[in-house]
Amino acid sequence: MSTEPPFRFTRESRIRIDADGHVWHEGERIARRPLERALASWVDFDDEARRYVLRNAYDWCWVTVDRAPLVVKHAWVRDEGVEIELNDEQREMLDLATVRVAPDGETWAYARGGTLLARFDRSAAFALLDHATLDDTGAPTITVGARTFALGLLADGERLPPRPGGPFPVQAPST
């Protein structure tokens, strides 16, 4: 991203996305679901600044993200693949090669075409992991149709970058 603001209203914000994907502004949760859904759909990561950003066609601002900018709310394992629904109510097919499972069972993947980190809520993780089995080496796998995918495991305390192979850690907001 250029150091020159692309829009005249570019600024820091007091917008925060919590661990469950809810959007907050100045300590108050956004109560209107259509607005919360729109804000969630605008979240992205600026690689140069190493910060999360909300962008739409008119403006952008920096945003704080507690865990992951996206939350997988639903997962459906089907013969043709795994379909997920995000907290912005968009659906897509999950790239199973990006799935990582932490020792405590917390499940992560890259969504929006494999470009942005997403955390599975408990029900979505259960829906996905309920289809997992252990291979001969004890590693978890999921079979979808005729294909079997190995699920990546995270080490205790390991965190994923906002983008696959992208910069880490996330830059803290300036105050």
C-alpha positions as CSV (number, residue, x, y, z in Angstrom):
1,M,0.0,0.0,0.0
2,S,1.3,3.4,-0.8
3,T,2.2,5.7,2.0
4,E,-0.1,8.4,0.4
5,P,-3.7,7.9,1.6
6,P,-5.8,6.8,-1.4
7,F,-8.8,8.6,0.0
8,R,-9.0,11.8,2.0
9,F,-10.8,10.2,4.9
10,T,-8.2,7.5,5.6
11,R,-7.5,7.2,9.3
12,E,-7.0,5.1,12.4
13,S,-10.2,3.7,13.8
14,R,-11.6,2.3,17.0
15,I,-13.1,-0.6,15.1
16,R,-12.3,-4.1,16.5
17,I,-13.2,-7.6,15.4
18,D,-13.4,-9.9,18.3
19,A,-12.5,-13.6,18.5
20,D,-16.0,-14.6,17.5
21,G,-16.1,-12.3,14.4
22,H,-18.3,-9.6,16.0
23,V,-17.5,-6.0,15.1
24,W,-17.2,-3.4,17.8
25,H,-16.8,0.4,17.5
26,E,-15.6,2.5,20.4
27,G,-16.4,-0.3,22.9
28,E,-20.0,-0.9,21.6
29,R,-20.9,-4.0,19.6
30,I,-22.4,-3.2,16.2
31,A,-26.0,-4.2,16.8
32,R,-27.3,-4.1,13.2
33,R,-26.5,-7.4,11.5
34,P,-26.4,-5.9,8.0
35,L,-23.8,-3.3,9.0
36,E,-21.8,-5.9,10.9
37,R,-21.9,-8.2,7.9
38,A,-20.8,-5.4,5.5
39,L,-17.9,-4.4,7.8
40,A,-16.8,-8.1,8.0
41,S,-16.9,-8.3,4.2
42,W,-14.5,-5.4,3.9
43,V,-11.7,-6.7,6.1
44,D,-8.4,-7.3,4.5
45,F,-4.7,-7.3,5.4
46,D,-2.3,-4.7,4.2
47,D,1.0,-6.6,3.5
48,E,3.2,-3.5,3.5
49,A,1.9,-2.0,6.7
50,R,1.3,-5.4,8.3
51,R,-2.0,-4.3,9.6
52,Y,-5.6,-5.2,9.1
53,V,-7.7,-2.8,7.2
54,L,-11.4,-2.3,6.3
55,R,-11.7,-1.3,2.6
56,N,-14.6,-0.6,0.4
57,A,-15.0,1.4,-2.8
58,Y,-15.1,4.7,-1.0
59,D,-12.8,4.6,2.0
60,W,-10.5,2.5,4.2
61,C,-9.4,2.6,7.8
62,W,-7.2,0.5,10.1
63,V,-8.9,-2.0,12.3
64,T,-7.9,-4.1,15.3
65,V,-8.4,-7.9,15.1
66,D,-8.3,-10.0,18.2
67,R,-7.6,-13.5,16.8
68,A,-8.5,-13.7,13.1
69,P,-10.3,-11.3,10.7
70,L,-12.7,-14.1,9.5
71,V,-14.6,-16.7,11.4
72,V,-15.9,-19.9,9.9
73,K,-19.5,-20.2,11.2
74,H,-20.6,-23.3,9.3
75,A,-18.9,-26.2,7.5
76,W,-20.5,-28.8,5.3
77,V,-18.4,-31.8,4.2
78,R,-19.7,-33.1,0.8
79,D,-18.4,-35.4,-1.9
80,E,-17.2,-32.5,-4.0
81,G,-15.4,-30.8,-1.1
82,V,-16.0,-28.8,2.1
83,E,-18.2,-25.7,1.8
84,I,-17.8,-23.0,4.5
85,E,-19.8,-20.0,5.5
86,L,-17.9,-17.0,7.0
87,N,-19.1,-14.4,9.5
88,D,-19.9,-12.1,6.6
89,E,-22.3,-14.8,5.4
90,Q,-20.3,-15.5,2.2
91,R,-19.9,-19.1,1.2
92,E,-17.0,-20.7,-0.5
93,M,-15.2,-24.0,-1.0
94,L,-12.5,-24.6,1.6
95,D,-8.9,-25.4,0.5
96,L,-8.3,-28.3,2.8
97,A,-4.5,-28.0,2.2
98,T,-4.7,-24.8,4.3
99,V,-6.4,-26.4,7.4
100,R,-4.3,-26.4,10.6
101,V,-5.4,-27.8,13.9
102,A,-3.9,-26.7,17.3
103,P,-3.3,-29.1,20.1
104,D,-6.4,-27.8,21.9
105,G,-8.5,-28.6,18.7
106,E,-8.8,-24.9,17.6
107,T,-9.0,-25.1,13.8
108,W,-7.7,-22.5,11.3
109,A,-7.6,-22.2,7.6
110,Y,-7.2,-19.6,4.9
111,A,-10.5,-18.4,3.3
112,R,-11.5,-15.9,0.7
113,G,-9.8,-18.0,-2.0
114,G,-7.0,-18.9,0.4
115,T,-5.9,-15.4,1.0
116,L,-6.9,-14.4,4.5
117,L,-6.8,-16.2,7.9
118,A,-10.0,-17.6,9.3
119,R,-10.7,-19.3,12.7
120,F,-13.4,-22.0,12.9
121,D,-15.9,-21.5,15.7
122,R,-16.6,-24.6,17.7
123,S,-19.6,-25.9,15.8
124,A,-17.9,-25.4,12.4
125,A,-14.7,-27.1,13.7
126,F,-16.7,-30.0,15.0
127,A,-18.6,-30.3,11.7
128,L,-15.3,-30.5,9.9
129,L,-13.2,-32.6,12.4
130,D,-16.1,-35.1,12.8
131,H,-15.0,-36.4,9.4
132,A,-11.3,-36.7,10.3
133,T,-9.6,-40.0,10.8
134,L,-6.0,-40.9,11.7
135,D,-3.7,-42.4,9.1
136,D,-1.1,-45.1,9.7
137,T,1.3,-42.6,11.2
138,G,-1.4,-41.1,13.5
139,A,-1.8,-37.9,11.5
140,P,-5.3,-36.6,11.0
141,T,-6.8,-36.8,7.5
142,I,-10.1,-36.0,5.9
143,T,-11.4,-37.9,2.9
144,V,-13.7,-36.0,0.5
145,G,-15.0,-37.9,-2.4
146,A,-12.1,-40.0,-3.6
147,R,-9.3,-37.7,-2.3
148,T,-7.7,-37.8,1.2
149,F,-6.2,-34.6,2.7
150,A,-3.7,-34.5,5.5
151,L,-4.6,-31.9,8.1
152,G,-1.7,-29.7,9.3
153,L,-0.9,-29.6,13.0
154,L,0.2,-26.5,14.8
155,A,2.7,-26.7,17.7
156,D,1.6,-25.6,21.1
157,G,1.5,-21.7,21.0
158,E,2.2,-21.6,17.2
159,R,0.2,-18.9,15.3
160,L,-0.5,-18.5,11.7
161,P,0.2,-15.3,9.7
162,P,-2.7,-13.3,8.3
163,R,-1.9,-14.5,4.8
164,P,-0.3,-17.9,3.8
165,G,3.4,-17.3,3.9
166,G,2.8,-13.7,4.7
167,P,4.4,-11.3,7.2
168,F,4.2,-12.0,10.9
169,P,3.6,-10.6,13.4
170,V,0.8,-8.2,12.9
171,Q,1.9,-4.6,13.5
172,A,0.2,-3.1,16.5
173,P,-2.0,-0.1,15.9
174,S,-0.5,3.3,16.7
175,T,-2.0,5.2,19.5
